[in-house]
C-alpha cells in the first residue's frame, strides 16, 4: 500500500506532467496533490469529491483530467488557474469511467469503463466539448497509439483491442 507524503492516505493514482517538473498524486480521500519534482514542495491541491480512480495531464501541459472511483464524469482542470476557478469542465460520459488518457494534441480525451469507450473533443474556437464517438467495447484501461492513429484498450479478461 502506498501513501501520500507524510499522511496516512492511500495513494490510488499518479502521473507526471509532460515537462517532468510536476508530479500529481491522487488519494483514497479524493484529494489530488501536485508537487514540484525538484523540491518536493506542494504546487496545488484539488478536491475530486471521491477516491481518485485515474488522472492524466494533457501533452500541452495546460489541462489535467481526473475521475473518481465509480463516477460517470470526468473533471478537467486548467493548471493556469487556482482553487475552484481551476475546475474548467465536468464531462458527463454516461457510464462508469475507469481510465482516461489525452491524445498528444490535448484536443481529444479517451475514457474507458465497463460500458465502453468514449472519445471527447475540445474545440478551441468555440471553447466547447463534444463526444466524438462512443463504442460498446468494455475496457478497464485505455491508451493512445503513436500519433493518436489508434486507440488501445484492455478489458477485465486481459483482451487487448486496437481501434484504428
DRENBA-615879 format. One record per atom (N, C-alpha, C): residue number from 1; residue in one letter; atom name; z, y negated, x negated. Coordinates in Angstrom, 1 decimal. Each point is the difference from the previous one (the first is absolute). Layout:
N
NUM	A	CA	Z	Y	X
...
END
This chain:
164
1	X	N	0.0	1.2	-0.8
1	X	CA	0.0	-1.2	0.8
1	X	C	0.0	-1.2	-0.9
2	X	N	-0.9	-1.0	0.3
2	X	CA	-0.1	-1.2	-0.8
2	X	C	0.7	-1.2	0.8
3	X	N	0.6	-0.9	-0.7
3	X	CA	0.7	-1.1	0.7
3	X	C	-0.6	-1.3	-0.5
4	X	N	0.0	-1.0	0.8
4	X	CA	-0.3	-1.4	-0.4
4	X	C	1.0	-0.5	-1.0
5	X	N	-0.4	-0.8	-0.9
5	X	CA	0.9	-0.5	-1.1
5	X	C	1.4	-0.4	0.5
6	X	N	1.0	0.5	-0.6
6	X	CA	1.4	-0.3	0.3
6	X	C	0.4	0.0	1.5
7	X	N	-0.6	0.9	0.7
7	X	CA	0.4	0.1	1.4
7	X	C	0.0	1.5	0.3
8	X	N	0.5	0.4	1.2
8	X	CA	0.0	1.4	0.4
8	X	C	-1.1	0.2	1.0
9	X	N	-1.0	-0.8	0.0
9	X	CA	-1.1	0.1	1.0
9	X	C	-1.1	0.9	-0.6
10	X	N	-0.4	1.1	0.8
10	X	CA	-1.0	0.9	-0.5
10	X	C	-1.4	-0.7	0.0
11	X	N	-0.6	0.2	-1.2
11	X	CA	-1.4	-0.5	-0.2
11	X	C	-1.0	0.9	0.7
12	X	N	-0.8	-0.6	0.9
12	X	CA	-1.0	0.8	0.8
12	X	C	-1.4	-0.2	-0.4
13	X	N	-0.3	-1.2	-0.6
13	X	CA	-1.4	-0.3	-0.3
13	X	C	0.0	-1.1	-1.2
14	X	N	-1.1	0.1	-0.8
14	X	CA	0.0	-1.0	-1.1
14	X	C	-1.5	-0.2	-0.4
15	X	N	-0.3	-1.2	-0.5
15	X	CA	-1.3	-0.4	-0.4
15	X	C	0.0	-1.1	-1.1
16	X	N	-0.9	0.0	-0.9
16	X	CA	-0.2	-1.1	-0.9
16	X	C	-1.1	-0.9	0.5
17	X	N	0.2	-1.3	-0.3
17	X	CA	-1.0	-1.0	0.3
17	X	C	-1.2	0.2	-0.9
18	X	N	-1.2	-0.3	0.4
18	X	CA	-1.2	0.2	-0.9
18	X	C	0.1	-0.6	-1.4
19	X	N	0.7	-1.1	-0.1
19	X	CA	0.1	-0.7	-1.3
19	X	C	1.1	0.7	-0.9
20	X	N	0.8	0.9	0.6
20	X	CA	1.1	0.7	-0.7
20	X	C	1.2	-0.8	-0.2
21	X	N	0.1	-1.2	0.5
21	X	CA	1.2	-0.9	-0.3
21	X	C	1.0	0.1	1.1
22	X	N	-0.3	0.6	1.2
22	X	CA	1.0	0.2	1.1
22	X	C	0.0	1.5	0.3
23	X	N	1.2	0.4	0.4
23	X	CA	0.3	1.4	0.5
23	X	C	0.7	-0.2	1.3
24	X	N	-0.6	0.8	1.1
24	X	CA	0.6	0.0	1.3
24	X	C	0.7	1.3	0.2
25	X	N	1.2	-0.1	0.6
25	X	CA	0.8	1.2	0.3
25	X	C	0.5	-0.1	1.4
26	X	N	-0.3	1.0	0.8
26	X	CA	0.5	0.0	1.4
26	X	C	1.0	1.0	0.2
27	X	N	1.0	-0.2	0.9
27	X	CA	1.1	0.9	0.2
27	X	C	0.2	0.5	1.4
28	X	N	0.9	0.9	0.1
28	X	CA	0.4	0.6	1.3
28	X	C	0.5	-1.0	0.9
29	X	N	0.6	-1.1	-0.5
29	X	CA	0.5	-1.1	0.8
29	X	C	-1.0	-1.0	0.6
30	X	N	-1.3	0.2	-0.3
30	X	CA	-1.0	-0.8	0.4
30	X	C	-0.3	-1.2	-0.8
31	X	N	0.8	-0.2	-1.1
31	X	CA	-0.2	-1.1	-0.9
31	X	C	-1.1	0.3	-1.1
32	X	N	-0.8	-1.0	-0.2
32	X	CA	-1.0	0.1	-1.1
32	X	C	0.4	-1.1	-1.0
33	X	N	0.1	0.4	-1.3
33	X	CA	0.4	-0.9	-1.0
33	X	C	-1.1	0.0	-1.1
34	X	N	-0.4	-1.2	-0.3
34	X	CA	-1.0	-0.2	-1.1
34	X	C	0.8	-0.5	-1.2
35	X	N	-0.4	0.7	-1.2
35	X	CA	0.7	-0.3	-1.3
35	X	C	-1.1	-0.5	-1.0
36	X	N	0.4	-0.9	-0.9
36	X	CA	-0.8	-0.3	-1.1
36	X	C	0.1	1.1	-1.0
37	X	N	-1.1	0.6	-0.4
37	X	CA	0.1	1.2	-0.9
37	X	C	0.6	-0.3	-1.4
38	X	N	-0.3	-1.1	-0.6
38	X	CA	0.5	-0.4	-1.3
38	X	C	1.5	-0.2	0.0
39	X	N	0.5	-0.7	1.0
39	X	CA	1.4	-0.4	0.0
39	X	C	0.9	0.8	0.9
40	X	N	-0.6	0.7	1.0
40	X	CA	0.8	0.7	1.0
40	X	C	0.6	-0.9	1.0
41	X	N	-0.3	-1.3	0.0
41	X	CA	0.6	-0.9	1.0
41	X	C	-0.7	0.2	1.3
42	X	N	0.8	-0.3	1.1
42	X	CA	-0.6	0.1	1.3
42	X	C	-0.9	-1.1	0.3
43	X	N	-1.2	0.3	0.5
43	X	CA	-1.0	-1.1	0.2
43	X	C	-0.1	-0.3	1.5
44	X	N	0.2	0.9	0.9
44	X	CA	0.0	-0.2	1.4
44	X	C	0.6	1.2	0.8
45	X	N	0.4	-0.3	1.2
45	X	CA	0.5	1.0	0.9
45	X	C	-0.7	-0.1	1.3
46	X	N	-0.2	1.2	0.6
46	X	CA	-0.6	0.1	1.4
46	X	C	0.8	1.0	0.8
47	X	N	0.1	-0.3	1.3
47	X	CA	0.7	1.0	0.8
47	X	C	-1.1	0.6	1.0
48	X	N	-0.2	1.3	-0.1
48	X	CA	-1.0	0.7	0.8
48	X	C	0.6	0.4	1.3
49	X	N	1.3	0.1	0.1
49	X	CA	0.6	0.3	1.3
49	X	C	0.2	1.5	0.2
50	X	N	-0.4	0.8	-0.9
50	X	CA	0.2	1.5	0.1
50	X	C	-0.3	0.6	-1.4
51	X	N	0.4	1.2	-0.2
51	X	CA	-0.3	0.7	-1.3
51	X	C	-1.4	-0.2	-0.5
52	X	N	-0.2	-0.4	-1.2
52	X	CA	-1.3	-0.2	-0.5
52	X	C	-0.8	1.3	-0.3
53	X	N	-1.1	0.2	0.7
53	X	CA	-0.8	1.2	-0.1
53	X	C	-1.0	-0.1	-1.2
54	X	N	-0.7	-1.2	0.0
54	X	CA	-1.0	-0.2	-1.1
54	X	C	-0.2	-1.5	-0.2
55	X	N	-0.4	-0.4	-1.2
55	X	CA	-0.3	-1.4	-0.3
55	X	C	-1.2	0.0	-1.0
56	X	N	-0.7	-1.1	0.0
56	X	CA	-1.2	-0.1	-0.9
56	X	C	-0.4	-1.5	-0.1
57	X	N	-0.4	-0.3	-1.2
57	X	CA	-0.5	-1.3	-0.3
57	X	C	-1.5	0.0	0.1
58	X	N	-0.6	-1.1	0.4
58	X	CA	-1.5	-0.2	0.0
58	X	C	-0.4	-0.3	-1.4
59	X	N	-1.2	0.4	-0.4
59	X	CA	-0.5	-0.2	-1.4
59	X	C	0.0	-1.5	-0.3
60	X	N	-0.2	-0.9	0.9
60	X	CA	0.0	-1.4	-0.3
60	X	C	1.4	-0.6	-0.3
61	X	N	1.0	0.8	0.3
61	X	CA	1.4	-0.3	-0.3
61	X	C	0.6	-1.0	1.0
62	X	N	-0.7	-0.4	1.0
62	X	CA	0.6	-1.0	0.9
62	X	C	0.7	0.7	1.2
63	X	N	-0.6	1.2	0.4
63	X	CA	0.6	0.7	1.2
63	X	C	0.8	1.2	-0.4
64	X	N	0.9	0.3	0.8
64	X	CA	0.9	1.1	-0.2
64	X	C	0.2	0.6	1.4
65	X	N	-0.2	1.3	0.2
65	X	CA	0.1	0.7	1.3
65	X	C	1.1	1.0	-0.1
66	X	N	0.7	0.2	1.1
66	X	CA	1.1	1.0	0.1
66	X	C	0.1	0.5	1.4
67	X	N	0.5	1.3	0.0
67	X	CA	0.2	0.6	1.3
67	X	C	1.3	0.7	0.0
68	X	N	0.7	0.0	1.2
68	X	CA	1.3	0.6	0.1
68	X	C	-0.2	1.5	0.5
69	X	N	0.9	0.8	-0.3
69	X	CA	-0.1	1.4	0.4
69	X	C	-0.1	0.1	1.5
70	X	N	-0.9	0.8	0.5
70	X	CA	-0.2	0.2	1.4
70	X	C	-0.7	-1.1	0.8
71	X	N	-0.4	-1.1	-0.7
71	X	CA	-0.5	-1.2	0.6
71	X	C	-1.5	0.2	0.3
72	X	N	-0.5	-0.7	1.0
72	X	CA	-1.4	-0.1	0.4
72	X	C	-0.7	-1.3	-0.5
73	X	N	0.8	-0.8	-0.8
73	X	CA	-0.5	-1.2	-0.4
73	X	C	0.2	-0.2	-1.5
74	X	N	-0.9	-0.9	-0.6
74	X	CA	0.1	-0.3	-1.4
74	X	C	0.3	-1.5	-0.1
75	X	N	0.9	-0.3	-0.8
75	X	CA	0.4	-1.5	-0.3
75	X	C	-0.7	-0.4	-1.3
76	X	N	-0.7	-1.1	0.1
76	X	CA	-0.7	-0.6	-1.1
76	X	C	0.7	-1.3	-0.4
77	X	N	0.3	-0.1	-1.3
77	X	CA	0.7	-1.1	-0.5
77	X	C	-1.0	-0.8	-1.0
78	X	N	0.2	-1.3	0.0
78	X	CA	-0.8	-0.9	-0.9
78	X	C	1.0	-0.4	-1.1
79	X	N	-0.2	0.5	-1.2
79	X	CA	0.9	-0.2	-1.1
79	X	C	0.0	-1.5	-0.5
80	X	N	-0.8	-0.8	0.5
80	X	CA	0.0	-1.4	-0.4
80	X	C	1.1	-0.8	0.8
81	X	N	0.6	0.7	1.0
81	X	CA	1.0	-0.7	0.9
81	X	C	1.3	0.8	-0.2
82	X	N	1.0	-0.7	0.6
82	X	CA	1.4	0.6	-0.2
82	X	C	0.6	0.2	1.4
83	X	N	1.0	0.9	0.0
83	X	CA	0.8	0.2	1.2
83	X	C	-0.9	0.5	1.2
84	X	N	0.4	-0.4	1.2
84	X	CA	-0.7	0.5	1.2
84	X	C	-1.4	-0.5	0.0
85	X	N	-0.3	-1.2	-0.6
85	X	CA	-1.4	-0.5	-0.1
85	X	C	-0.9	0.9	-0.7
86	X	N	0.5	0.9	-0.9
86	X	CA	-0.8	0.9	-0.7
86	X	C	-0.6	1.1	0.9
87	X	N	0.6	0.3	1.1
87	X	CA	-0.5	1.0	0.9
87	X	C	-1.3	-0.6	0.7
88	X	N	-1.2	0.5	-0.5
88	X	CA	-1.2	-0.6	0.4
88	X	C	-0.6	0.6	1.3
89	X	N	0.2	1.3	0.1
89	X	CA	-0.6	0.7	1.2
89	X	C	0.7	1.4	0.2
90	X	N	0.1	0.4	1.2
90	X	CA	0.4	1.3	0.4
90	X	C	-1.2	0.7	0.7
91	X	N	-0.5	1.0	-0.7
91	X	CA	-1.2	0.7	0.6
91	X	C	0.5	1.2	0.8
92	X	N	-0.3	0.1	1.3
92	X	CA	0.3	1.1	0.8
92	X	C	-1.1	1.0	-0.1
93	X	N	0.4	1.2	-0.5
93	X	CA	-1.0	1.1	-0.3
93	X	C	-0.2	0.9	1.2
94	X	N	1.0	0.2	0.9
94	X	CA	-0.2	0.8	1.1
94	X	C	0.5	1.4	-0.1
95	X	N	0.4	0.4	-1.2
95	X	CA	0.6	1.3	-0.3
95	X	C	0.8	-0.1	-1.2
96	X	N	0.9	1.0	-0.2
96	X	CA	0.9	0.0	-1.2
96	X	C	-0.8	-0.2	-1.3
97	X	N	0.5	-0.8	-0.9
97	X	CA	-0.6	-0.2	-1.3
97	X	C	1.0	0.5	-1.1
98	X	N	-0.6	0.9	-0.8
98	X	CA	0.7	0.6	-1.1
98	X	C	-0.4	-0.5	-1.4
99	X	N	-1.2	-0.5	-0.1
99	X	CA	-0.5	-0.4	-1.3
99	X	C	-1.0	-1.2	0.2
100	X	N	0.1	-1.0	-0.9
100	X	CA	-1.0	-1.1	0.0
100	X	C	-0.5	-0.3	-1.4
101	X	N	-1.3	-0.5	0.0
101	X	CA	-0.6	-0.3	-1.3
101	X	C	-1.0	-1.1	0.2
102	X	N	0.0	-1.0	-0.9
102	X	CA	-1.1	-1.0	0.0
102	X	C	-1.2	0.5	-0.7
103	X	N	-1.2	-0.5	0.3
103	X	CA	-1.1	0.2	-0.8
103	X	C	0.0	-1.0	-1.2
104	X	N	-0.9	0.1	-0.9
104	X	CA	0.1	-0.9	-1.2
104	X	C	-0.3	-1.4	0.3
105	X	N	-0.6	-0.3	1.2
105	X	CA	-0.4	-1.4	0.3
105	X	C	1.2	-0.7	0.7
106	X	N	1.0	0.7	0.5
106	X	CA	1.1	-0.6	0.7
106	X	C	-0.4	-0.4	1.4
107	X	N	-1.2	0.5	0.5
107	X	CA	-0.5	-0.3	1.3
107	X	C	0.2	1.1	1.0
108	X	N	0.1	1.2	-0.5
108	X	CA	0.2	1.2	0.9
108	X	C	1.3	0.7	-0.3
109	X	N	0.7	0.4	1.1
109	X	CA	1.2	0.7	-0.2
109	X	C	-0.1	1.3	0.8
110	X	N	0.2	1.1	-0.7
110	X	CA	-0.1	1.3	0.6
110	X	C	1.4	0.5	0.4
111	X	N	0.2	0.6	1.2
111	X	CA	1.3	0.5	0.4
111	X	C	-0.3	1.4	0.5
112	X	N	1.0	0.9	-0.4
112	X	CA	-0.1	1.4	0.5
112	X	C	1.3	0.4	0.6
113	X	N	-0.1	1.0	0.9
113	X	CA	1.1	0.6	0.7
113	X	C	-0.4	1.2	0.7
114	X	N	0.9	0.6	0.8
114	X	CA	-0.3	1.3	0.7
114	X	C	-1.1	-0.2	1.0
115	X	N	-0.2	-1.2	0.5
115	X	CA	-1.1	-0.2	1.0
115	X	C	-1.3	-0.3	-0.6
116	X	N	-0.1	-0.3	-1.3
116	X	CA	-1.3	-0.2	-0.6
116	X	C	0.0	-1.2	-1.0
117	X	N	-1.2	-0.4	-0.3
117	X	CA	-0.2	-1.1	-1.0
117	X	C	-0.5	-1.2	0.7
118	X	N	0.4	-1.2	-0.4
118	X	CA	-0.4	-1.3	0.5
118	X	C	-0.3	-0.9	-1.2
119	X	N	-1.1	-0.7	0.1
119	X	CA	-0.4	-1.0	-1.1
119	X	C	0.0	-1.3	0.7
120	X	N	0.8	-1.0	-0.4
120	X	CA	0.1	-1.3	0.5
120	X	C	-0.7	-1.0	-1.0
121	X	N	-0.6	-1.0	0.5
121	X	CA	-0.7	-1.0	-0.9
121	X	C	0.5	-1.4	0.2
122	X	N	0.2	-0.7	-1.1
122	X	CA	0.3	-1.4	0.1
122	X	C	-1.3	-0.8	-0.2
123	X	N	-0.3	-0.9	0.9
123	X	CA	-1.1	-0.9	-0.2
123	X	C	0.5	-1.4	-0.3
124	X	N	-0.3	-0.4	-1.3
124	X	CA	0.5	-1.2	-0.5
124	X	C	-0.5	-1.2	0.8
125	X	N	-1.2	-0.1	0.4
125	X	CA	-0.6	-1.2	0.6
125	X	C	0.8	-0.3	1.4
126	X	N	0.3	1.1	0.7
126	X	CA	0.7	-0.2	1.3
126	X	C	1.5	0.2	-0.2
127	X	N	0.5	0.5	-1.2
127	X	CA	1.4	0.3	-0.2
127	X	C	0.5	0.9	1.0
128	X	N	-0.7	1.1	0.3
128	X	CA	0.4	0.9	1.1
128	X	C	-0.2	1.5	-0.5
129	X	N	0.7	0.8	0.7
129	X	CA	0.0	1.5	-0.3
129	X	C	-0.7	0.7	1.1
130	X	N	-0.7	1.1	-0.3
130	X	CA	-0.6	0.8	1.0
130	X	C	0.0	1.5	-0.5
131	X	N	0.0	0.9	1.0
131	X	CA	-0.1	1.4	-0.4
131	X	C	-1.5	0.3	-0.2
132	X	N	-0.4	0.5	-1.1
132	X	CA	-1.4	0.4	-0.3
132	X	C	-0.3	1.4	0.5
133	X	N	0.9	0.9	-0.3
133	X	CA	-0.3	1.4	0.4
133	X	C	1.3	0.7	0.2
134	X	N	0.1	0.9	0.9
134	X	CA	1.1	0.9	0.2
134	X	C	-0.6	1.4	0.2
135	X	N	0.6	1.0	-0.8
135	X	CA	-0.5	1.3	0.0
135	X	C	1.2	1.0	0.3
136	X	N	-0.3	1.0	0.8
136	X	CA	1.0	1.0	0.3
136	X	C	0.1	1.0	-1.1
137	X	N	0.4	-0.4	-1.2
137	X	CA	0.2	0.8	-1.2
137	X	C	1.4	-0.1	-0.4
138	X	N	0.9	0.8	0.5
138	X	CA	1.4	-0.1	-0.4
138	X	C	0.2	0.0	-1.5
139	X	N	0.9	-0.8	-0.5
139	X	CA	0.2	-0.1	-1.4
139	X	C	1.4	-0.5	-0.3
140	X	N	0.6	0.5	-1.1
140	X	CA	1.3	-0.4	-0.4
140	X	C	-0.1	-1.1	-1.1
141	X	N	-1.2	0.0	-0.7
141	X	CA	-0.2	-1.0	-1.1
141	X	C	-1.5	-0.3	0.0
142	X	N	-0.3	-1.3	-0.5
142	X	CA	-1.4	-0.5	0.0
142	X	C	-0.1	-0.8	-1.3
143	X	N	-1.3	0.1	-0.5
143	X	CA	-0.3	-0.8	-1.2
143	X	C	-1.5	-0.3	0.0
144	X	N	-0.4	-1.1	-0.6
144	X	CA	-1.4	-0.4	-0.1
144	X	C	-0.6	0.6	-1.3
145	X	N	-1.2	0.4	0.1
145	X	CA	-0.8	0.5	-1.2
145	X	C	-0.5	-1.1	-0.8
146	X	N	-0.7	0.2	-1.1
146	X	CA	-0.6	-1.0	-0.8
146	X	C	-0.8	-1.0	0.8
147	X	N	0.1	-1.3	-0.3
147	X	CA	-0.7	-1.1	0.7
147	X	C	0.1	0.1	1.5
148	X	N	1.1	0.7	0.5
148	X	CA	0.2	0.1	1.5
148	X	C	-1.2	0.7	0.7
149	X	N	-0.7	0.8	-0.8
149	X	CA	-1.2	0.7	0.6
149	X	C	0.4	1.2	0.8
150	X	N	1.2	0.4	-0.1
150	X	CA	0.5	1.1	0.8
150	X	C	1.5	-0.2	0.3
151	X	N	0.5	0.8	0.9
151	X	CA	1.4	0.0	0.4
151	X	C	0.5	1.4	-0.1
152	X	N	1.0	0.3	-0.7
152	X	CA	0.5	1.3	-0.2
152	X	C	1.4	0.1	0.7
153	X	N	0.1	1.1	0.8
153	X	CA	1.3	0.2	0.6
153	X	C	0.5	1.5	-0.2
154	X	N	1.2	0.2	0.2
154	X	CA	0.6	1.3	-0.1
154	X	C	0.9	0.2	1.3
155	X	N	-0.1	1.2	0.6
155	X	CA	0.9	0.2	1.1
155	X	C	1.2	0.8	-0.3
156	X	N	0.8	0.3	1.0
156	X	CA	1.3	0.7	-0.3
156	X	C	-0.2	1.4	-0.5
157	X	N	-1.1	0.6	0.2
157	X	CA	-0.3	1.4	-0.6
157	X	C	-0.6	-0.1	-1.3
158	X	N	-0.2	-1.2	-0.6
158	X	CA	-0.6	-0.1	-1.3
158	X	C	-1.5	-0.1	0.0
159	X	N	-0.7	-0.1	1.1
159	X	CA	-1.4	0.0	0.1
159	X	C	-0.5	-1.5	-0.3
160	X	N	-0.9	-0.1	-1.0
160	X	CA	-0.5	-1.2	-0.5
160	X	C	-1.3	-0.3	0.7
161	X	N	-0.2	-1.2	0.6
161	X	CA	-1.2	-0.4	0.7
161	X	C	-0.5	-1.2	-0.8
162	X	N	-1.3	0.0	-0.3
162	X	CA	-0.7	-1.1	-0.6
162	X	C	-1.0	-0.6	1.0
163	X	N	0.2	-1.2	0.4
163	X	CA	-0.9	-0.7	0.9
163	X	C	-0.9	-1.0	-0.7
164	X	N	-1.3	0.1	0.1
164	X	CA	-0.9	-0.9	-0.6
164	X	C	-0.7	-0.9	0.9
END
